[in-house]
Amino acid sequence: MNAVQLRNLDLNLLVVFDAIYRERSIAATSLRLNLSQSAISHALGRLRRALGDELFIRDASGMRPTDRAVELATPIQTSLARIEGALADEEFDPERSLRNFVLAASDFASTTVIPPLIERLASVAPKVEISVLPANRADWVRLLDEGRIDLAIAWFAVVPERFGRRRLLEEDYVFMVGQSHPLAGGAATVESVMRFRHVIVNYMGNDDGVVDGFLPERGLARRVHMERVALEAVQRLGQAARIGVRVPHFWCVPQILARTDMVSSLPRRLAFQFRDLFGLAVVEPAEAANPVTVEAIWNRSAESDRGVKWLREQLECAASAFDTAVSASKTANLRSRLQRTQANPQD
């Protein structure tokens, strides 16, 4: 692979690369950039020679990107957007922007916070693209440091000063079991839950370097181990929880619970979605769970980026609307539980 010196590369070629990657067509790229097709082809030829790769291969569907082009696409799009934002005098224009924002998020955030964000952007920023990287990538903190990720959404114990942070919502936990499970229909104590094996969600797939569920990385500590009750079992009961299986995603959990007598401690928002989709049972803890704060963080070097600032505002609005709906659901569920308790005082 050729070693490319940035000072020897015409940055306009990266604009052409980005346009071809988005359009998958020389003709469409020509119209997009208001250049002739021959100029686009000439620029692509220069890029191929500079980078030592074909980058785009013509086939029946248009200009298909090579693996190298796919690898370069997000860093180039992010860099161009930052340069454009730094040079622009006017405010970020969401209605006209073609920017691709890159987020890092778990399947929790991707299921709860991202959908209302996308719904919101569909009307206010119809051409903006969102790319979501999985939170179990070992390098996303480095990518955030390098400016290749715009925002990260997670639970954090420690956030260094080099990152800005903003609260999105509070989350607590409930237990989840199969519909015919002995715990279904009542409230669960830690002692009753510990009689059953647990499904553990661990984003990283192992416990290397994890302390109390948090993984320290480059000065930042993020939660990657989601089973709080199992983590606290030794301190509270003097015994370790019985682990049935460890999985890297929340969406692995419902199918396991439906087939076994295992139990899992899940974020409330996901648990109620799983209940409705998979016919599982939500079991409220007998003791109120301490909530955790879901936050968005970003590199402070991007504070002047109007686009990222706008995205943070949109994310906050989306999370707030979603939070209001979930709070109403939580209130209704607690009211139903109180009514059952009053009707069956022996429970």
N, C-alpha and C positions, 0 to 999 in steps of 0.2 A: 504493500500500500504506500502511495506517495505521501511524504511528509509535506504538508502545505503550510507555507509561511503566510500569515494573514496580510502582511504588508504587500505581498505579491499578488493578492487576489482582489479582483474588482468586486466590491460588495454588491454592485448592481446584478451580478450573476446570481447572487443568493436570492434576490427578489424574483428573478426568472425561475429559479429552482422552486421557490415557494409557490409561485403561480401554476407551474406545470404540475406540481404535486397535488394541488387542490383541484385543478381543472381536468387533469389526465388527458389533455388535448393541446396540440400546438396551436390549432386554429382558435380555440377558446382562450388560450393564454395570450394570443396575439390581440384579441379583442379586449381582454381584461387590462393589458398593459398599454394598449394603444400603440403597438409596435407591429411591424410587418412580420409575417410568418418566417421569412428568411432570416430576419434579425433574431428571432427566438431560436431558430435552429442553430444559427451561428453561436449564440450565447451558450446553448446547451453543449455544443461541441467543445467550447473553451472550458466549460465546467468538467466535462468528461476527461479532458486531458489533464486538468489541474488536480482532479481527485482520483484519477486512475480507476474509474469505474464507469460503466455504461449509464448508471443512474436511472434511466427510463428506457424501456424496451417496447417498441410498437407491437401491439397484437390486436386481436379482433375487437377488444373493448376499448382500445385507445393506447395511451402511454402508461404502461404498467411499471411502477417503481421497483427497483431492485432492493435486495435486503439492505444494501448500504444506504440507499435513498430513504428507506423507511427509518433507519437508524438516525439519519441526519435531520429528518423532517421537523421533529419537535424542537430540538435545540435551535435550528435556524429560524423557525417561526417565532419562538420565544424571543430570540435575540433581535430580530427585525422589529418586533412589536415594542421592545424596550427602547430601541434606538429611535423609533418613530415617536414614542411617547415623550422621550427626553427632548427631542427637537421641536415638538409641536407647541405652538403658542396657544392654541385653542383648547377647549375642554374636550375630553374623550366623547366621541359621538357614537353611542351604542347602535343607533339605527343604521348607520353606514359601515360600521367597523366589520372587518373580516378577520379579526384577531382570533387566534386559538389560545385559550387559557388552559394551563396545565395545573391540575389539582392532585394531591395525594390523599387518599381516603380509604378507610376500611369498608367492608361490605355493609357494616352498620350505617356509616355516613352515606354510602352509595345508595342505600335503600331508603333512608329517612330524609336526609337533608338535600341530596343531589336532585331527586325527582321534582320537588317543588321549585328548586332553583331553575331547572331546565324549563319547567312550565312557565315560569316568570319570564325567562329570557326569550322564549318563543315569540312573545308579543312585543317586548321592549328592545330586543337585540336579535332580530331574526337571522342575521348572517354570522353571528359570533359562534365559534366552536368551543366545546369543552372536552378536554381529554383528562381522564381520571386514571392515575397510576395506583396500583394496589398498595395498601399500607404494609404488606409483608415484604416489600422490597427492602433489602438490607441497606440500600444506598440512597433512600429518598431524602434523608437529612442532608447528605452531601449535595444532592441535586438542589435542594432548597438553598443551601449555602451558595451554590454556584449560580443561582438565578434561573435554573432550568425548570423549577417548579414555582408557580405563582403563590399558591396557598396550600396548606396542609390542614386536614381536619382530623382531630383525635382527642383522646384524654391525655393530659400532660401533668406530670408531677413537678418537673423543673423545666423552665423555658429561659434560656440565656438572654442577656440584654440585646444581643444582635438580632433577635426576632421580635417583631411586634406580635401582639396577641389580642384576640377579641372573643368574648363569650358568645356562644351561639344558643345553647340550651342546657338545661339541667336534665340529668337522666338518673333514674333509679332502677332497681332490679326486682324482678319477680321470678318465681320458679315456674318451670314448664315441664309437663309430663304428658303421657298418653291419656286419651279420654277415659280409659277404664282403670287407670292407675289408682292404687289405694289412697294417694294423697289428693286426688282430684275432688273438687267440691268443697274444700275446706281451707283453713290457713295452715301453713307449714312452719314448724319450729325448726331450729338448726338440728336438734336431736332427731326429729322425725325424718328430715332430709338425709341425714347421715346414715340411715339404715339402707340406703340405696346407692348403687354405683352412679358416678357422675360422668356426664359428657363435658369435656373441657374444651373451651375455645382458646387457642393460642396462635396468634397471627404468624409467629415465626416458626412454628412447627417443633420447637424444642425449648428447653428452659435455660440454655446457655446464657449466662450473664444477666438473667432476669431476677430482680429483687422485689419481692412483694408485688409481682405482676408488672413491674416497670422495667424497661430496658434502657440503660443509659447510653446515649450516642452523641459524640461531639458536644458534650455539655448539656444536652437535652435528654430528659427522661420521659418516655411515652409508654402508656399502658399497652401491653401486647398480650397479657394473660387476663382473660375476662371472668374467670370463675372465682369470685370474691369469697363465697362461702367456703369452698374447698381450701382456699388459701388460709382462711382464718380458723380452720377446724382444730389444728393442734393447739393454738393459743386459747381457744374457747372451751374445747372439750377434752384436751389432752390426748387426742387421737387424730391420726391422719385420715383424710377422706379416701374412700375407695374409688379410684379412677377406673372407669370402664374404657374410655377412648379419648384421645386428644385429636382435635381437628383444627385446620387452619382458618375455617370460615364459619360464620353463624349459619349460613344456609345449608351446611352439612347436618345441622342438629335435628331439624324436624323429622326427617326420615328415620333417624336412629331412635328418637323417642317414640315414634309411632310403632316401632317393631320390638321394643324392649321395655323393661320396667325401670330404665335409667331416669335420672332427673338432671336438669340443667338450670343454672342461674343465668338469666338472659336480660338484656336491656328491655325495659317495659315496652318501648315502641315496637321493637321487633317481635316480642312475644305475642302481642295482640295481632300483628299481621300474620304470624304463624298459626295462631289459633283459628283465624278466619280462613286461611288458605289450606291448612292441613288437618283441621278438626282436632287439634290438641287442646289441652286444658291449661289455663293459667292459674297458678296457685299463689295467692298473696302471702308474703312472709308474715309471721305472727308479730315480729318486731319490725318497726319502720326501718327501711334500708337507708343508709346515708347516701345522698345523691352525689354524683360526680358531674363535673363540668366538661361539656364538649366545647372545644375551642377551635378557632381558625388561627393559624400563625403564618407569618410571612417574613421574608428577609427585609430588614429595615433599609437596606440599600435601595429598595424599590418604593420607598415612601413617596417619592415624587412621581411615580408612575400613575397617571390619572386613571388608566384602564384598570389596574389592580385595585386602586381605591374604590372605583365604581363597582367592581366585582364583589369586594368585601361588603359594600352596602347592600347589594342585591342578595348576597348570601344571608346576611343578617335578617333582611325582610322575609326571605323564604323560610328561614328557621323559626322566626317569630310566629308566622302564620301557622306553621306546622305544630309548633309548641302549644299554641292556643287550642287547636283541635284535639291534641293528645291530652291536655289537661282536662278538657271536658269529658273525654272518654274515661280518664282515671277517676274523676269525681263520680261518674255514673256507676263505675265498677265497685267503688267503695260503698256507695249507697246500696247497691244490690247485695253486697256482702253483709252489711249491717242489717238489712231486712231479713236475710236468711238466718242470721244469728238470733234476731228477736223472735223469729218464728220457731226456731229450734234451739232453745237456750241450753239444752244438754250438750250441744256441739261446742 
